[in-house]
Amino acid sequence: MNIIKLNAIDSTSLFLKDLAKKSILENFTVVVADEQFSGKGQMNSVWHSEKNKNILCTVYVDLIGLPVHLIPYINFISAVKIRDVIESALDKEHKIKVKWPNDIMSYNDKVCGLLIENTIKNQEVLSCFIGIGLNVNQLVFPDHLLKASSLAKIEGAILDKDLILIKIVDALKRVMTVDYIMDNLTMIKQEYLSHLYKMNTPSMFVSHDENVFMGKIVGVNNRGLLLIEKEDEVVHHFAVKEVKFI
């Protein structure tokens, strides 16, 4: 396992993508940093992390030949396998869910965020960069992060973040291949839906045009769009920037 450890960096994803342009990377090369100054989440949100407390890393995965229409399955399988590792790291029984598209939640608090970026050529994936921000041992968060938590807060004890990182990479290695994904599409999606946060639970949402509505998540389609059934029983689909929970 090729793990590149850095004390501080602007972004592990930017560092690894730049490295990939300059050299041939070993599959599942990982860049991990104690501190990150420009970490990004979904929709260009900033990822806050206390130095030396959490897992801030990016994993390079060779997926040459995967058809572009299967890109959502990269998201499905990454989120589920990382969720599984998080749950297994906790001695206490805890409800760990995937909040669409790929945040990992402890009940209503966020413990992990993923940002997956793909390189594409001729309608096929070449590689993907799985950025992971996992709150492991941080106990205090900025006041504006009202729904942030960590594994240490959940467990009431400090955890071995290096061991958790190794387990995450091992879990990804077992499933992140073109053959595995293409042979297990139905199972991958079913596992994702089985862990989906607020699935079939009436919830309040706001759309990108500031329309507030009640609805319930009834699934995710093969393009990765969220399916919400509104009160009129009509199912609508939404992309990442088009809807959020209130």
Secondary structure by P-SEA (a helix, b strand, c coil): cbbbbbcccccaaaaaaaaaaccccccbbbbbbccccccccccbbbbbbcccccccbbbbbbbccccccaaaaaaaaaaaaaaaaaaaacccccbbbbcccbbbbccccccbbbbbbbbbccccccbbbbbbbbbcccccccccccccccccccccccccaaaaaaaaaaaaaacccaaaaaacaaaaaaaaaaaccccccbbbbbccccbbbbbbbccccccbbbbbbccccbbbbbcccccccc
